[in-house]
Amino acid sequence: MTQPSRIHLFQGYGIELEYMLVDKDTLAVKPVTDELLKHELGEYGSDFENGIVTWSNELVLHVIELKSTEPESNFNALENGFAENVKRINAILDKWNAMLMPTAAHP
């Protein structure tokens, strides 16, 4: 039996950012995380893997977590992956007049 490969300390990093979903006009919370994930998954679910970034439902319907899908050693790839996913999410949220609060937070 072969052993799974393991990374050593500081060879890979996991990044997690939590964003509130808010109304574009009022900044009131928009509880549409379930609909956002359904848009991508085709059904209700809690996680959507989109390359090196995974979207996750976090306890309440107005928060989405973006996290590294796997430990990653390339910070440039993570930076680009997170930026692309933020843009994609905001484009989808437009249908509900919603957006990500423009800062990651732990609400």
C-alpha positions as CSV (number, residue, x, y, z in Angstrom):
1,M,0.0,0.0,0.0
2,T,1.4,3.4,-0.9
3,Q,1.3,6.3,1.6
4,P,-0.4,9.5,0.5
5,S,2.2,12.3,-0.1
6,R,2.4,14.7,2.8
7,I,3.6,18.3,2.8
8,H,5.9,19.6,5.5
9,L,5.3,22.6,7.7
10,F,5.1,25.8,5.8
11,Q,5.1,24.1,2.4
12,G,1.4,24.8,1.9
13,Y,-1.0,27.3,3.2
14,G,-4.8,27.5,3.6
15,I,-6.5,30.8,3.3
16,E,-10.1,31.5,4.4
17,L,-12.0,34.7,3.9
18,E,-15.6,35.3,5.0
19,Y,-17.7,37.9,3.2
20,M,-21.1,39.2,4.0
21,L,-23.6,39.4,1.2
22,V,-25.3,42.8,1.3
23,D,-27.8,44.9,-0.7
24,K,-26.0,47.2,-3.2
25,D,-28.1,50.2,-2.2
26,T,-28.6,49.9,1.5
27,L,-25.8,47.5,2.6
28,A,-28.5,45.5,4.5
29,V,-27.6,41.8,4.7
30,K,-28.9,39.7,1.8
31,P,-29.6,36.1,2.9
32,V,-29.1,34.5,-0.6
33,T,-26.0,32.3,0.0
34,D,-28.1,29.2,-0.6
35,E,-29.3,30.6,-4.0
36,L,-25.7,31.7,-4.9
37,L,-24.5,28.1,-4.4
38,K,-27.5,26.6,-6.1
39,H,-26.7,28.8,-9.1
40,E,-23.3,27.2,-9.4
41,L,-24.2,23.6,-8.3
42,G,-27.6,23.3,-10.0
43,E,-29.0,22.2,-6.7
44,Y,-28.9,23.3,-3.1
45,G,-25.5,22.4,-1.5
46,S,-23.0,23.7,1.0
47,D,-19.7,23.8,-1.0
48,F,-18.7,24.6,-4.6
49,E,-15.2,23.8,-5.7
50,N,-14.0,26.2,-8.3
51,G,-10.4,25.4,-9.0
52,I,-8.1,26.4,-6.2
53,V,-10.9,28.3,-4.4
54,T,-13.9,26.7,-2.7
55,W,-17.1,28.6,-1.8
56,S,-18.8,27.4,1.4
57,N,-22.0,28.3,3.2
58,E,-21.2,29.6,6.7
59,L,-24.0,29.1,9.3
60,V,-26.1,32.0,8.1
61,L,-27.5,32.8,4.7
62,H,-25.8,36.2,4.4
63,V,-22.2,34.9,4.7
64,I,-20.1,33.1,2.2
65,E,-16.6,31.7,2.9
66,L,-14.0,31.5,0.2
67,K,-11.2,29.2,1.1
68,S,-8.2,27.4,-0.5
69,T,-9.4,24.1,-1.9
70,E,-6.1,22.4,-1.0
71,P,-3.0,23.6,0.8
72,E,-1.2,25.9,-1.7
73,S,2.4,27.0,-1.8
74,N,2.0,29.6,-4.6
75,F,0.6,32.9,-3.1
76,N,0.3,34.5,-6.5
77,A,-2.0,31.7,-7.6
78,L,-4.1,32.2,-4.5
79,E,-4.2,35.9,-5.0
80,N,-5.4,35.5,-8.6
81,G,-7.8,32.7,-7.7
82,F,-9.5,34.7,-4.9
83,A,-9.7,37.8,-7.0
84,E,-11.3,35.9,-9.9
85,N,-13.8,34.2,-7.6
86,V,-14.8,37.5,-5.9
87,K,-15.5,39.0,-9.4
88,R,-17.5,35.9,-10.4
89,I,-19.6,36.0,-7.2
90,N,-20.3,39.7,-7.5
91,A,-21.4,39.2,-11.1
92,I,-23.9,36.4,-10.0
93,L,-25.1,38.4,-7.0
94,D,-26.1,41.3,-9.3
95,K,-29.3,39.4,-10.2
96,W,-30.4,40.0,-6.5
97,N,-29.1,43.5,-6.4
98,A,-26.5,42.2,-4.0
99,M,-22.7,42.2,-3.7
100,L,-20.0,41.0,-1.4
101,M,-19.2,43.5,1.4
102,P,-15.9,44.9,0.0
103,T,-13.9,43.6,2.9
104,A,-13.5,40.1,4.4
105,A,-15.0,39.9,7.8
106,H,-15.8,37.6,10.6
107,P,-19.4,38.7,11.3
